[in-house]
Amino acid sequence: MKNSRYGTLFKTKNGNMYFYDSGTGKIVTGTHEEIGLLKKILDNEINLDEVSNIDSNLWEFLKKEHLFELPEKNSFNFPTKEKLIQMISGNCSQIILELTEKCNFRCGYCIYNENVSKFRDFGKNDMSFETAKKALDLVLTNYKRDEFFLTFYGGEPLLNFKLMKQCIEYVRNYYNNIKFGVSFTTNLSLLNRDMIDYFCELSDADIAVNIMCSIDGPIETHDRFRRYEGGKPSFEHVINKFKLLVKYFYKPNDLNRVISINCVISPPCDDKKIDKIRNFFEKELELPKGIKYSLGYVDADEEVYDYFQGNLISLCDSDGKSANIGNATTEKILKTESPIIDRNDFNIMLNSITSVYRRELYDKPKNKGKSLHGNCIPGETRLYVTCEGNFLPCERVGDSPYIGNINDGFDYNVILEKYFLEYIKHYEDKCNDCWAQKLCNICYARNMGKVGVEEPSYLCDEMKIESKRKLINYYDILENNKELLKNAVHEIIV
């Protein structure tokens, strides 16, 4: 078995070297010579026992701290069918309704763009109220929690605003004992004053409304990939609708009126492009402080269509991910002396900081079973309902086994077999041989297909790179602005 499974070495911008131990979760540093010996162990150049003859002090330290003691086998935890039923029944706190399969945009990074080789056409179906009602009743009858979130998805959900409103009013009238909120993501193109007025009425009735707007930065980045069906640019129209939403819906510090922006960064990508996008949101668009934006990479496996150049860009051949958003944000944080992290920077770094700060940490390794990567329990906290009434774990999962439907309810056998037992069989040996097994946050959205696990060949290597990147970014901030990191961690805890 390869010694690389025991941990990894990483280096900060200040030149300091650290060792992350997979068994205990501990992160330690040492002299140049000590780090060199650890590297030789990890590279299988020397056996662990040989360290006692080379450096007795290091040997004693490794033994005292129980480093390099990761068990050869550490199984994944999974529930019994009875426990699974208990966890899901009456507990799903977010239902995501696919109001329509239709969309009036053809974004260059979407598989529904006819220019992409993996193209599949948008469907033509709308969800019926009867389907939506059955899904809501199934989740909300005998609901055990105090709060609930009703989320709408598409396609473009505002294409079926009528059904959106019907669903909201149904919950208001028939489940008025449950406090609930409303959320949806929109390209903004169909938004009008009547819709905005309705959302204002909801928020005034103490129903939280969260509207996420898809804007990909300034005109030269937005219009490069976000176009109407037929190829017409969308930037000017979208920005005008966004300003309308801000003017008539937004209220500072009102948690019932939340607007956010989701920005997808497409190739070609570099630090200059990220800076330009930040500058647009923070200065040109003059976002109120209460409106936050998030940055994410294009969600495509291989290629995107560039409307400016009229051709496909392969993510494999381009520098599409050469500029890492987390790295760029860390660089920005390191340049400030403020002990308070900017909200947008906090949102971008949240996953990295949380993963490292909340990692499993023990005095000595425990063979107690490990969590199933970054996966949720399908159906426990969220449920995606297709136009036809089939159930999926969430909106990010594409083709994967259905976990039930509106007529038969949850299919606990499928959940247990496909999302636990078969999944674990695929990953158990691979993960036992990997140093990042306890930091990995891979989820079903990345590795499930129609019949079960369909892992892309590059995925594990990508997750190891990402795990190491999180360690580096965390310790870069720790070394240079400990007070800022402390305040960020405090906010996560609170």
C-alpha positions in Angstrom: 0.0 0.0 0.0 1.3 3.5 -0.9 2.5 5.7 2.0 0.9 8.7 0.2 -2.4 7.7 1.8 -1.0 8.8 5.2 -1.1 12.5 4.4 0.2 15.3 2.3 2.7 18.2 2.4 1.8 21.7 1.5 3.6 25.0 1.3 2.3 28.5 2.0 3.2 31.7 0.2 5.6 32.6 3.0 7.6 29.4 2.2 6.5 27.4 5.3 6.0 23.7 4.9 3.2 21.7 6.7 2.2 18.1 6.9 -1.5 17.1 7.0 -2.0 13.7 8.7 -5.0 11.8 7.3 -5.5 9.6 10.4 -5.7 12.3 13.0 -6.4 15.4 11.0 -3.5 17.1 12.7 -1.4 19.7 10.7 2.2 20.0 11.9 5.4 21.8 10.7 9.1 21.1 11.1 12.6 21.8 10.0 13.7 21.5 6.4 15.3 18.2 7.2 12.3 16.8 9.0 10.0 17.8 6.2 12.4 16.1 3.8 12.2 12.9 5.7 8.3 13.1 5.7 8.4 13.5 2.0 10.6 10.4 1.6 8.1 8.4 3.6 5.2 9.6 1.6 7.1 8.9 -1.7 7.9 5.3 -0.4 11.6 6.0 -0.6 12.1 5.0 3.0 10.0 2.9 5.5 8.4 4.6 8.5 10.5 2.4 10.8 13.7 3.7 9.2 13.1 7.2 10.6 14.1 6.0 14.1 17.6 5.4 12.9 17.8 8.6 11.0 16.2 11.1 13.3 15.2 9.7 16.7 13.5 13.0 17.8 11.3 13.1 14.8 10.5 9.4 15.4 9.5 10.1 19.0 7.3 13.0 17.8 5.5 11.0 15.2 4.8 8.3 17.8 3.7 10.7 20.5 1.3 12.5 18.1 0.1 9.2 16.5 1.0 10.4 13.0 1.2 7.9 10.0 -1.3 5.6 11.8 -4.2 5.8 9.4 -6.0 2.4 9.5 -5.8 0.4 6.3 -9.6 0.0 6.2 -12.1 2.6 7.4 -15.6 2.0 6.1 -18.2 4.5 5.2 -21.1 5.1 7.5 -24.6 4.5 6.1 -28.1 4.1 7.6 -30.3 1.1 7.7 -33.5 1.2 5.8 -35.5 1.8 9.0 -33.2 4.6 10.0 -33.4 6.1 6.5 -37.2 6.2 6.7 -37.0 7.9 10.0 -34.5 10.5 8.8 -36.5 11.4 5.7 -40.2 11.2 6.8 -41.5 14.6 7.7 -38.0 16.2 7.7 -37.5 17.5 4.1 -37.1 21.2 4.7 -36.8 22.3 1.1 -38.8 21.2 -1.9 -37.5 22.4 -5.4 -40.2 22.4 -8.0 -39.2 22.2 -11.7 -41.9 24.6 -12.9 -40.9 24.3 -16.6 -38.4 22.6 -18.8 -38.4 25.6 -21.1 -35.9 28.5 -21.2 -35.6 31.6 -23.3 -31.8 31.7 -23.0 -29.2 29.5 -24.6 -26.1 30.1 -22.5 -22.8 28.9 -24.0 -21.9 26.8 -21.0 -25.3 25.0 -20.9 -25.8 21.5 -22.4 -29.0 22.8 -23.8 -27.0 25.0 -26.2 -27.3 23.5 -29.7 -23.6 24.3 -30.4 -22.3 22.1 -27.6 -21.4 18.5 -28.7 -23.3 17.0 -25.7 -26.3 19.0 -26.6 -29.7 17.8 -25.5 -32.7 20.0 -26.2 -34.8 21.8 -23.6 -38.0 19.9 -22.9 -41.4 21.5 -23.7 -43.2 20.5 -20.6 -44.6 22.6 -17.8 -45.4 21.2 -14.4 -49.1 21.0 -13.6 -50.7 22.3 -10.4 -51.9 18.8 -9.7 -48.3 17.5 -9.8 -47.0 20.4 -7.6 -49.9 19.9 -5.1 -49.2 16.2 -4.7 -45.5 16.9 -4.1 -46.3 19.6 -1.5 -48.8 17.4 0.2 -46.4 14.5 0.4 -43.7 16.6 2.0 -45.8 18.9 4.2 -48.4 16.4 5.6 -47.1 15.4 9.0 -44.2 17.8 8.7 -42.0 17.7 11.8 -40.0 20.9 11.4 -40.9 24.5 12.2 -39.8 26.1 8.9 -39.8 25.2 5.3 -38.4 26.6 2.0 -40.3 26.5 -1.3 -37.9 26.8 -4.2 -38.7 27.1 -7.9 -36.5 26.0 -10.7 -36.5 25.5 -14.5 -35.7 26.1 -17.3 -36.5 29.7 -16.5 -39.0 29.5 -13.6 -40.6 32.9 -14.4 -41.9 31.4 -17.7 -44.4 29.6 -15.4 -45.0 32.4 -12.9 -48.7 31.5 -12.8 -47.9 28.1 -11.2 -45.3 29.7 -8.9 -48.0 31.9 -7.5 -50.5 29.0 -7.2 -48.0 27.0 -5.2 -47.2 29.8 -2.9 -50.8 30.6 -2.2 -51.6 26.9 -1.7 -49.0 26.6 1.0 -50.2 29.9 2.6 -53.8 28.7 2.7 -53.4 25.0 3.6 -50.3 24.9 5.6 -50.5 28.2 7.5 -49.1 26.5 10.6 -45.7 26.2 8.9 -43.5 29.2 8.5 -42.0 29.2 5.0 -39.9 31.1 2.6 -39.7 31.3 -1.1 -36.6 31.2 -3.4 -35.7 30.9 -7.0 -33.0 31.6 -9.5 -33.8 33.7 -12.6 -32.2 35.2 -15.7 -34.3 38.3 -15.0 -35.5 38.7 -18.5 -39.2 38.2 -17.8 -39.3 40.0 -14.5 -42.0 42.8 -14.4 -43.5 45.2 -11.8 -46.5 42.9 -11.2 -44.2 40.1 -10.2 -42.1 42.4 -8.0 -45.2 43.8 -6.3 -46.3 40.3 -5.5 -42.9 39.4 -4.0 -43.1 42.6 -1.9 -46.6 41.6 -0.7 -45.2 38.2 0.4 -42.3 39.7 2.3 -44.6 42.2 4.0 -46.6 39.1 5.2 -43.5 37.8 6.8 -42.7 35.3 4.1 -39.0 35.5 3.2 -38.3 35.9 -0.5 -34.8 35.1 -1.8 -34.2 35.9 -5.5 -30.9 34.8 -7.0 -30.1 36.7 -10.3 -27.8 35.2 -13.0 -25.4 37.9 -14.1 -22.0 37.0 -15.4 -20.2 40.3 -14.9 -19.7 43.2 -17.3 -21.0 43.2 -20.8 -17.9 41.7 -22.4 -18.1 38.6 -20.1 -21.9 38.3 -19.7 -22.8 38.6 -23.4 -19.9 36.3 -24.4 -21.9 33.4 -23.0 -25.4 34.5 -21.8 -27.6 34.9 -24.9 -31.3 34.7 -25.7 -32.5 31.8 -27.8 -31.5 32.9 -31.3 -28.3 34.5 -30.1 -29.5 38.0 -29.2 -27.3 39.6 -26.4 -29.0 39.9 -23.0 -26.8 42.1 -20.8 -28.5 45.5 -21.2 -32.0 44.0 -20.7 -30.9 41.9 -17.7 -29.2 44.8 -16.0 -32.2 47.1 -16.5 -34.4 44.4 -14.9 -32.0 44.0 -12.0 -32.1 47.7 -11.3 -35.9 47.5 -11.4 -35.8 44.7 -8.8 -33.4 46.6 -6.6 -35.4 49.8 -6.8 -38.8 48.3 -5.9 -38.0 45.2 -3.9 -34.8 45.6 -2.0 -34.8 47.0 1.5 -31.5 47.2 3.5 -31.4 44.8 6.5 -34.7 43.2 5.6 -34.2 39.5 5.8 -37.5 38.9 4.1 -36.2 40.6 0.9 -33.0 39.0 -0.2 -31.3 39.6 -3.6 -28.1 37.8 -4.6 -26.1 37.3 -7.8 -24.7 34.1 -9.2 -21.8 34.7 -11.6 -20.5 31.9 -13.7 -16.9 32.3 -14.8 -16.2 30.8 -18.2 -12.9 30.3 -20.1 -10.6 31.9 -21.0 -10.1 32.7 -17.3 -7.3 34.5 -15.5 -6.8 36.7 -12.4 -7.3 39.9 -14.5 -10.8 38.6 -15.6 -11.8 37.8 -12.0 -10.6 41.3 -10.9 -12.7 42.9 -13.7 -15.8 41.0 -12.7 -15.3 42.0 -9.0 -14.8 45.6 -10.0 -18.1 45.5 -12.1 -20.2 44.2 -9.2 -18.6 46.3 -6.4 -18.0 49.6 -8.3 -19.7 49.9 -11.6 -23.0 48.2 -10.7 -22.8 49.9 -7.2 -24.3 47.0 -5.4 -25.8 47.8 -2.0 -23.8 46.2 0.7 -26.7 43.8 1.5 -26.6 42.3 -2.0 -24.0 39.6 -2.3 -22.5 37.9 -5.4 -21.0 34.5 -5.7 -18.4 33.3 -8.2 -18.3 29.8 -9.6 -16.8 28.0 -12.5 -18.7 26.9 -15.6 -20.6 23.7 -14.8 -19.6 21.7 -17.9 -17.4 18.7 -18.4 -15.5 19.6 -21.5 -16.5 22.6 -23.6 -18.5 25.9 -23.8 -19.7 27.9 -26.8 -18.2 31.4 -27.2 -20.7 33.7 -28.9 -18.0 36.3 -29.6 -15.7 34.0 -31.5 -18.5 31.7 -32.8 -16.8 28.5 -31.7 -16.4 26.0 -29.0 -13.8 26.3 -26.2 -12.5 23.0 -24.8 -12.0 23.2 -21.0 -9.4 20.5 -21.4 -7.3 22.5 -23.8 -7.9 26.0 -22.5 -6.8 27.8 -19.4 -10.4 27.7 -18.2 -9.4 26.8 -14.6 -5.9 28.3 -14.4 -7.2 31.1 -12.3 -8.6 29.7 -9.1 -11.3 31.8 -7.5 -10.2 30.7 -4.0 -6.6 31.5 -4.7 -7.5 34.9 -6.1 -9.7 35.7 -3.1 -6.9 34.6 -0.7 -4.5 37.0 -2.5 -7.0 39.8 -2.0 -7.4 39.0 1.7 -3.7 39.0 2.2 -3.4 42.5 0.9 -5.7 43.9 3.5 -4.9 44.6 7.1 -8.5 44.7 8.2 -9.6 42.1 10.7 -13.0 41.8 9.1 -13.5 39.8 5.9 -15.6 41.3 3.1 -19.0 39.5 2.8 -18.4 38.5 -0.8 -14.9 37.2 0.0 -16.4 35.4 3.0 -19.0 33.7 0.8 -16.3 32.6 -1.7 -13.9 31.3 1.1 -16.7 29.8 3.2 -16.2 26.2 1.9 -12.5 26.3 2.2 -12.4 27.7 5.7 -15.2 25.4 6.9 -13.6 22.3 5.4 -10.3 22.9 7.2 -11.6 24.3 10.4 -14.2 21.6 10.9 -12.1 18.7 9.7 -12.1 15.5 11.7 -9.5 16.0 14.4 -8.4 13.3 16.9 -5.5 12.6 19.3 -5.1 9.2 17.7 -6.8 7.7 14.6 -10.2 6.1 15.1 -11.7 3.4 13.0 -15.2 4.6 13.6 -16.3 4.9 10.0 -16.3 8.0 7.9 -18.9 10.3 6.3 -19.9 9.7 2.7 -17.9 12.5 1.1 -19.9 15.8 0.8 -23.1 14.0 0.0 -26.4 14.7 1.7 -29.0 12.1 2.7 -31.2 12.1 -0.5 -34.6 13.5 0.5 -33.7 14.4 4.0 -33.1 18.2 3.7 -34.1 18.8 0.1 -36.1 17.3 -2.7 -36.1 18.1 -6.4 -39.4 17.4 -8.3 -39.3 17.2 -12.1 -42.2 18.4 -14.3 -43.5 14.9 -14.5 -43.4 14.4 -10.7 -40.3 12.3 -10.3 -37.9 12.8 -7.4 -34.2 13.6 -7.5 -31.9 14.5 -4.5 -31.5 18.1 -5.7 -31.4 20.6 -8.6 -27.7 20.0 -9.3 -28.1 16.3 -10.0 -28.7 15.7 -13.7 -29.3 12.1 -14.8 -29.4 9.9 -11.8 -31.8 7.2 -10.4 -35.1 8.7 -9.3 -35.6 8.4 -5.5 -39.4 8.3 -5.8 -42.4 10.1 -7.4 -45.5 12.0 -6.4 -47.8 8.9 -6.6 -45.7 6.3 -4.7 -43.6 8.6 -2.4 -40.0 8.0 -1.6 -38.4 4.9 -2.9 -36.2 3.9 0.1 -34.9 0.8 -1.6 -33.4 2.8 -4.5 -31.9 5.4 -2.1 -30.3 2.7 0.0 -29.1 0.6 -3.0 -28.0 3.3 -5.5 -26.9 6.2 -3.3 -25.3 4.2 -0.5 -24.5 0.5 -1.0 -23.4 0.7 -4.7 -21.8 4.1 -4.2 -19.8 2.7 -1.2 -18.8 -0.4 -3.2 -17.4 1.9 -5.9 -15.4 4.2 -3.6 -14.4 2.3 -0.5 -11.1 0.9 -1.7 -10.2 4.0 -3.7 -10.8 6.2 -0.6 -8.9 4.0 1.8 -5.9 4.5 -0.4 -6.3 8.3 -0.6 -4.9 11.0 1.8 -7.8 13.3 1.1 -10.5 10.9 2.2 -11.7 13.0 5.1 -11.5 16.4 3.3 -13.1 15.3 0.1 -16.5 17.0 -0.5 -17.4 15.3 -3.8 -21.2 14.9 -4.1 -23.8 13.1 -6.2 -24.0 16.0 -8.6 -20.5 15.2 -9.9 -20.5 11.4 -10.1 -24.0 10.0 -10.7 -25.5 8.8 -13.9 -28.8 7.3 -15.0 -28.1 3.9 -13.5 -25.8 4.9 -10.6 -22.2 5.9 -10.1 -20.6 7.2 -13.2 -17.4 8.9 -12.0 -15.4 11.0 -14.5 -11.8 9.8 -14.9 -10.4 13.1 -13.7 -12.6 13.6 -10.6 -10.5 12.1 -7.8 -7.4 13.9 -8.9 -9.3 17.1 -9.1 -10.7 16.7 -5.6 -7.2 16.0 -4.2 -5.9 19.2 -5.8 -8.9 21.1 -4.4 -8.4 19.7 -0.9 -4.7 20.7 -0.9 -5.7 24.2 -2.2 -8.1 24.6 0.8 -5.3 23.8 3.2 -2.9 26.2 1.6 -5.4 29.1 1.4 -6.4 28.5 5.1 -2.8 28.6 6.3 -1.9 31.5 4.1 -4.6 33.6 5.9 -3.6 32.1 9.3 0.0 33.2 8.9 -0.8 36.7 7.6 -4.0 37.8 9.2 -4.9 35.6 12.1 -7.4 38.0 13.5 -9.4 38.0 10.3 -9.4 34.2 10.2 -10.5 34.1 13.8 -13.4 36.4 13.1 -14.4 34.4 10.0 -14.4 31.2 12.0 -16.4 32.8 14.7 -19.1 33.7 12.2 -19.2 30.2 10.9 -19.6 28.8 14.4 -22.3 31.3 15.3 
